[in-house]
Amino acid sequence: MTLVGVDVADRVLGGWLGRIAGNMLGKPVERGDHWTRDRIDRYLRQADALPLTDYLPEPVEPGVELELRPEWRECVRGRIHGSCRDDDVDYAILGLDLLETYGFGFSTEQVGELWLLRLPYLQTFTAERAAYRNLADGLKPPLTATYDNPYQEWIGALIRADIYGWTSPGEPRRAASLARRDAVLSHTGNGVYGAMWAAALVAAAFTAPTVRAALETALTVIPASSRLSRTVRRVLSLHESRLSWEETLSTLAEETSGLGWIHTIPNAAVLTAGLLYGDGDFTRTIALTVRGGLDTDSNGATAGSVAGVLGGATAIPPQWKDPLEDTVRSAVFGFDGVRISELARRTVRLAKTEP
């Protein structure tokens, strides 16, 4: 596939680099019930790191209230040598392996088969772990998503969706269709819509003139009556009314309260706000998204992917790319230590050869 005036290879590499960098930025504060927006900013002020223009700084003072996740030593500025292992990146790798193994006609059952073959059970969480257990017990989709699974509308399917956008540049409906086939293994309702929306958003970013245009295009692939669609439109409206980023997030926090910090809806609100107020600037986009709280590493990863596709790898500042050392740690069997550039090349090969 070729797109007039679009360097697909640079945009795909930008997506991979952006996803990994955004994930790394958010990982040390990934615990939305503790790391609220106010607490994240308090940590950054204490370290004299506002505005946030690089990976998180090391802790200035010990203390339970501002204690980072245990992996922080591999994810803060000055200590990063290649990416940390994380499920937000593992699923992008697994999706690439899925498309290389089964092609774009893959079935939901084949997604499950690949999970059992390539993904360790203890590296799955919430809805994915429930679906994995159901697969191991012999259940078939869609029962894998619905049986004994209280996480059906959480964010897990959304974080698996980028690969379908990267391999469908400029084709958001195709991307959404692929993401849906993957998502129904473990999710229902807004959990599935979140994956479709994210895949379409990434695909639209290859050709959209602005991030707002990409967001509006992505909304066309999900039901307008869904809560996800209504929430994203609400963020678009608040941004258009010239509310500040802080005021927009405070408003949305009230309107989505009670859903939990890993649910698709509040996280989509934080992600949409980060993209809109970041306005195409890579650093500002991932910084605002992570500062928004909730599932910080997942939201940072998706925001980084969209911003990376919008501007390409060449537009990502070196402080985000260089510490990654073109290397990914992964729990997906056969992929630990793989080069980011190699993942991007393989992704482009699929995007260009598939009709």
VENZI-V526220 format. One record per residue. RES is the residue in one letter. PHI is phi in radians with two decimals (none if undefined). OMEGA is omega in whole degrees, 0 to 359 (999 if undefined). Layout:
res->[RES/RES]
phi->[PHI/PHI]
omega->[OMEGA/OMEGA]
This chain:
res->[M/T/L/V/G/V/D/V/A/D/R/V/L/G/G/W/L/G/R/I/A/G/N/M/L/G/K/P/V/E/R/G/D/H/W/T/R/D/R/I/D/R/Y/L/R/Q/A/D/A/L/P/L/T/D/Y/L/P/E/P/V/E/P/G/V/E/L/E/L/R/P/E/W/R/E/C/V/R/G/R/I/H/G/S/C/R/D/D/D/V/D/Y/A/I/L/G/L/D/L/L/E/T/Y/G/F/G/F/S/T/E/Q/V/G/E/L/W/L/L/R/L/P/Y/L/Q/T/F/T/A/E/R/A/A/Y/R/N/L/A/D/G/L/K/P/P/L/T/A/T/Y/D/N/P/Y/Q/E/W/I/G/A/L/I/R/A/D/I/Y/G/W/T/S/P/G/E/P/R/R/A/A/S/L/A/R/R/D/A/V/L/S/H/T/G/N/G/V/Y/G/A/M/W/A/A/A/L/V/A/A/A/F/T/A/P/T/V/R/A/A/L/E/T/A/L/T/V/I/P/A/S/S/R/L/S/R/T/V/R/R/V/L/S/L/H/E/S/R/L/S/W/E/E/T/L/S/T/L/A/E/E/T/S/G/L/G/W/I/H/T/I/P/N/A/A/V/L/T/A/G/L/L/Y/G/D/G/D/F/T/R/T/I/A/L/T/V/R/G/G/L/D/T/D/S/N/G/A/T/A/G/S/V/A/G/V/L/G/G/A/T/A/I/P/P/Q/W/K/D/P/L/E/D/T/V/R/S/A/V/F/G/F/D/G/V/R/I/S/E/L/A/R/R/T/V/R/L/A/K/T/E/P]
phi->[none/-2.18/-2.05/-1.06/1.32/-2.03/-1.48/-1.04/-1.07/-1.17/-1.19/-1.14/-1.06/-1.05/-1.11/-1.11/-1.06/-1.14/-1.10/-1.21/-1.12/-1.11/-1.10/-1.12/-1.10/-1.50/-1.04/-1.11/-2.03/-1.41/-2.94/-1.10/-1.32/-1.93/-1.50/-1.26/-1.00/-1.12/-1.23/-1.07/-1.17/-1.10/-1.06/-1.18/-1.13/-1.03/-1.63/0.95/-2.08/-1.96/-1.20/-1.43/-2.21/-2.69/-1.01/-1.04/-1.35/-1.12/-1.04/-1.47/-2.31/-1.23/2.82/-1.12/-1.08/-1.94/-1.46/-1.37/-1.05/-1.01/-1.37/-0.99/-1.11/-1.74/-2.20/-1.81/-1.00/1.55/-2.06/-1.47/-2.35/1.51/-1.38/-1.27/-1.33/-2.77/-1.14/-1.10/-1.69/-0.96/-1.24/-1.15/-1.16/-1.11/-1.13/-1.09/-1.09/-1.04/-1.19/-1.22/-1.43/-1.96/1.38/-1.36/-1.63/-0.97/-1.83/-1.07/-1.06/-1.22/-1.02/-1.10/-1.05/-1.22/-1.01/-1.10/-1.42/-1.94/-2.00/-1.16/-0.97/-1.32/-1.76/-1.89/-2.50/0.75/-1.11/-1.16/-1.18/-1.08/-1.15/-1.05/-1.05/-1.14/-1.07/-1.11/-1.48/1.64/-1.32/-2.00/-1.08/-1.57/-1.07/-1.04/-1.54/-1.81/-1.40/0.85/-2.34/-1.41/-1.94/-1.12/-1.97/-1.42/-1.48/-0.98/-1.20/-1.07/-1.28/-1.63/-1.59/-0.99/-1.04/-1.30/-1.31/-1.08/-1.64/-2.25/-1.04/1.33/-2.22/-1.09/-1.20/-1.10/-1.04/-1.12/-1.13/-1.12/-1.11/-1.10/-1.06/-1.29/-1.11/-1.22/-1.11/-2.31/-2.33/-2.42/0.89/-1.11/-1.12/-1.27/-1.05/-1.06/-1.17/-1.09/-1.09/-1.13/-1.08/-1.13/-1.10/-1.14/-1.08/-1.17/-1.12/-1.17/-2.18/-1.18/-1.25/-2.48/-1.18/-1.10/-1.08/-1.12/-1.11/-1.17/-1.11/-1.09/-1.14/-1.26/-1.69/-2.13/-1.05/-1.12/-1.47/-1.18/-1.14/-1.06/-1.06/-1.12/-1.22/-1.09/-1.11/-1.10/-1.11/-1.00/-1.19/-1.12/-1.13/-1.15/-1.39/1.22/-1.13/-1.25/-1.01/-1.09/-1.14/-1.09/-1.16/-1.11/-1.09/-1.18/-1.08/-1.14/-1.31/-2.00/-1.09/1.62/-1.52/1.64/-1.43/-1.98/-1.25/-1.03/-1.11/-1.12/-1.22/-1.10/-1.13/-1.09/-1.11/-1.09/-1.12/-1.06/-1.17/-1.18/-1.36/-1.30/0.90/1.53/-1.40/-1.05/-1.08/-1.11/-1.10/-1.28/-1.16/-1.12/-1.10/-1.19/-1.14/-1.24/1.45/1.10/-1.47/-1.06/-1.31/-1.20/-1.16/-1.06/-1.14/-1.19/-1.07/-1.13/-1.13/-1.12/-1.13/-1.17/-1.22/-1.02/-1.80/1.47/-1.09/-1.14/-1.57/-1.41/-1.05/-1.07/-1.12/-1.58/-1.48/-1.02/-1.13/-1.25/0.92/0.93/-2.39/-2.13/-1.53/-2.60/-1.50/-1.24/-0.97/1.62/-2.11/-1.11/1.51/-1.16/-1.35/-1.07/-1.08/-1.21/-1.03/-1.14/-1.07/-1.16/-1.16/-1.09/-1.01/-1.19/-1.12/-1.54/-1.67/-1.46/-1.23]
omega->[174/178/184/176/181/175/185/182/180/180/179/177/176/178/178/180/181/179/183/180/179/176/180/179/185/188/183/182/181/171/192/177/179/184/176/177/180/183/177/180/176/177/182/177/179/180/182/185/172/2/182/183/182/176/182/176/174/176/178/181/175/179/185/186/182/181/181/174/183/182/190/184/178/188/181/185/180/182/186/174/188/185/171/173/178/183/178/177/178/183/174/178/180/177/176/179/178/182/177/184/188/183/184/174/182/177/176/178/179/172/180/178/181/175/182/182/192/191/178/183/184/173/173/184/175/186/180/179/177/180/179/178/179/176/181/178/175/178/179/174/7/180/179/181/191/184/175/183/180/187/191/180/177/196/188/181/179/183/179/196/189/185/181/173/179/182/176/185/180/182/186/180/177/179/181/179/177/182/179/181/176/190/186/173/190/188/174/172/182/174/176/180/178/178/180/179/181/179/179/179/178/179/181/182/178/187/182/179/180/178/177/178/178/179/180/176/182/179/183/183/179/181/180/181/182/179/178/180/181/180/179/178/177/178/177/181/180/178/181/180/176/168/176/177/181/180/178/180/178/178/181/178/177/187/179/183/178/182/181/190/178/179/182/191/180/178/176/177/179/180/180/179/178/179/183/183/172/172/174/177/188/184/181/181/183/179/179/181/180/178/178/176/185/184/193/183/177/179/177/180/181/177/178/178/181/180/179/176/181/185/184/182/183/182/179/182/186/181/177/185/191/181/180/175/176/186/180/167/182/174/179/184/178/185/182/180/182/178/176/180/178/176/180/179/180/178/179/179/178/182/185/184/182/180/999]
